[in-house]
């Protein structure tokens, strides 16, 4: 069953990758994948846990020494592991749903028109550089997932052609992941490393900013030589009735951006999970929206009220996240990911090569459990430690490089990062198209940034 879980994951992954040829929505494949991984796990739990790869099982046995046999196994999986992982997954899903709703509210109020009206260029290269740089810095302030949702919404107002918009959305993913890697609040993995004291805020910015910038700039330079022409803007329906005033559009844009920016501040002040800050922002915007439209005709209320906007939120994307994260949680709980981390340690040996390999793997497997596995495998070394273990002190080479590789490596596949999954769901980007057109650019950028970091370190 231990191997069967991996087989199920691979087959589910293939079904997701070939969503368009087999004409089955990736959300359906992901939900089946996530469920079957846990089914295989619980049917073979005694044998799987006896292999000794599950760190969670060892922790459970320490906490509940009185439980033994099948009773302990059932308690561990059903009442301990599933509940724990569901809590972690729910944080991501609630964050995603609230962020998508806020963006949709701004869009319904035509708030993004305030920005798109100021972007006059239609030159593909200029627009690509402008949006990528904007995404890079926004991602560091917000996070790569929220930034991608915002920028994809903007792209729909700027680019009409689907294939061109896919290119732009893909570069948004690359830029968002690169921007999130050098900020302590820019990516889930950097937040984990920051909270775990593996890195400090100032040092991660100093050490990873330049490699992350190179990771984004190199693909942009390559595209600058191959991409030509102008983009066509979506046609505006002149007869379409406007439901908001210029003042309301500006206000809702301000509230939306402020609400998203408030989330890292909320987390820093309260130490509560980010999704709570996002839900608070949504609640405030909801109240203001209700007050703003309370005296308007029903026609306007029915279009702009949050209850109407919620129907437009992309639920299949949320369910896709649920399925994928549930499957990864099963592999983490059963110990396949821990076994993989141990193999990396024994085969590679070098801290830099381990971090580089984890970055490549993060394009296939979610970077969160990979980083969590690395944090569990390598305790923080004491200050002043010499030799190989010096790589694992706070702000050591391994932790800094891991922040870069885990943050940017996911760009190599469209489903390798939360930003990529969001863009794939919102724009219906084809997995094979991304693999053919973008993956090699992401790989070049990833290796270029890694080379720059290694040169910095060696200097």
Helices and strands as residue ranges (DSSP letters): H 2-17, H 19-22, H 26-43, H 45-50, H 55-63, H 69-74, I 75-81, H 82-108, H 113-116, H 124-141, H 144-158, H 162-181, H 188-195, H 201-226, H 246-270, H 274-293, H 298-304, H 306-309, G 310-312, H 315-334, H 336-348, H 351-361, H 367-377, G 387-392, H 397-408, G 409-412, H 418-427, H 431-437, H 439-458
